[in-house]
Amino acid sequence: MIGSPRKPDTKNRRRRSDGSQFYIVSGRKYFDKELNEIEEDNDYTFTPEQRRVYKTVGGAPHLDGTYTIFGEVVSGMDVVDAIEQVETDREWRPVEDIRLKNIRILR
């Protein structure tokens, strides 16, 4: 998935998304215990289908209900995997900027 980041709730009470940045979720698979903890921490209940997907396909369930998702990577996950390997700082930002040269919007 491709989504919009935002500032923390303490500085952004209306939870507005950033209009000039995005993130790509590569995700991972989760266990029921982890999903239960996320539900408790976020006062959120996953549907049976969401649980099935998070346990078999993966994702980032801690983002559910609080961030705007606006797209999906349909090809080029090898590039996403390579980006995932770059050196990052303490805030998970790449030490050297990664620039996109080309994207294609399907719809």
C-alpha positions as CSV (number, residue, x, y, z in Angstrom):
1,M,0.0,0.0,0.0
2,I,1.0,3.6,-0.5
3,G,-0.2,6.1,2.2
4,S,0.2,9.6,3.4
5,P,2.2,10.3,6.6
6,R,1.1,12.9,9.1
7,K,2.4,14.7,12.2
8,P,1.7,13.1,15.6
9,D,-1.7,13.6,17.1
10,T,-0.3,16.0,19.8
11,K,0.6,18.4,16.9
12,N,-2.2,17.4,14.5
13,R,-5.5,17.0,16.4
14,R,-7.5,16.7,13.1
15,R,-5.1,13.9,11.9
16,R,-4.6,15.7,8.5
17,S,-2.3,13.9,6.1
18,D,0.8,15.4,4.6
19,G,0.2,16.5,1.1
20,S,3.8,16.3,-0.2
21,Q,5.1,13.0,1.2
22,F,4.1,9.3,1.1
23,Y,5.2,6.0,2.4
24,I,5.1,2.5,1.0
25,V,4.1,-0.3,3.3
26,S,6.0,-3.5,2.7
27,G,4.6,-5.1,5.9
28,R,5.1,-8.5,7.4
29,K,2.9,-11.3,8.7
30,Y,1.4,-11.1,12.2
31,F,0.3,-13.5,14.9
32,D,-3.0,-13.3,16.8
33,K,-1.2,-12.2,19.9
34,E,0.3,-9.2,18.1
35,L,-3.0,-8.3,16.5
36,N,-4.7,-8.5,19.9
37,E,-2.1,-6.1,21.4
38,I,-2.6,-3.6,18.5
39,E,-6.3,-3.7,19.0
40,E,-5.9,-3.0,22.7
41,D,-3.4,-0.2,22.1
42,N,-5.5,1.5,19.4
43,D,-9.0,0.8,20.8
44,Y,-9.7,-0.9,17.4
45,T,-11.2,-4.3,16.5
46,F,-10.0,-6.1,13.3
47,T,-12.6,-8.0,11.2
48,P,-12.1,-11.7,10.7
49,E,-11.0,-10.9,7.1
50,Q,-8.5,-8.3,8.2
51,R,-7.0,-10.9,10.7
52,R,-6.8,-13.5,7.9
53,V,-5.0,-11.1,5.6
54,Y,-2.5,-9.8,8.3
55,K,-1.7,-13.4,9.2
56,T,-1.3,-14.8,5.7
57,V,-0.3,-11.9,3.4
58,G,0.9,-9.3,5.9
59,G,0.7,-5.5,6.2
60,A,0.9,-2.8,8.8
61,P,-2.1,-3.2,11.1
62,H,-1.0,-0.5,13.5
63,L,-1.8,2.1,10.7
64,D,-5.4,1.0,10.3
65,G,-8.0,3.6,10.9
66,T,-5.5,6.4,11.4
67,Y,-3.7,7.0,8.1
68,T,-4.9,7.6,4.5
69,I,-4.1,4.9,2.0
70,F,-4.3,6.1,-1.6
71,G,-2.5,3.5,-3.7
72,E,-0.9,0.1,-4.2
73,V,2.4,-1.0,-5.6
74,V,1.3,-3.4,-8.5
75,S,4.8,-4.0,-9.9
76,G,8.3,-3.3,-8.8
77,M,8.3,-4.7,-5.3
78,D,11.9,-5.5,-5.9
79,V,12.6,-1.8,-5.8
80,V,10.6,-1.5,-2.6
81,D,12.7,-4.3,-1.1
82,A,15.9,-2.5,-2.2
83,I,14.7,0.7,-0.6
84,E,13.9,-1.2,2.6
85,Q,17.6,-2.1,2.9
86,V,19.1,1.4,2.8
87,E,20.7,3.0,5.9
88,T,18.3,5.1,7.9
89,D,18.6,7.5,10.8
90,R,17.0,7.3,14.2
91,E,13.6,8.4,12.8
92,W,13.7,5.7,10.1
93,R,14.4,8.3,7.4
94,P,17.0,7.3,4.7
95,V,20.4,8.9,5.4
96,E,20.5,9.7,1.6
97,D,17.3,10.8,-0.1
98,I,15.7,8.4,-2.5
99,R,14.1,10.0,-5.5
100,L,11.5,8.6,-7.8
101,K,12.3,9.0,-11.5
102,N,9.0,7.6,-12.8
103,I,5.6,6.6,-11.6
104,R,2.5,5.6,-13.5
105,I,-1.0,6.2,-12.2
106,L,-3.4,3.5,-13.4
107,R,-6.6,5.2,-12.3
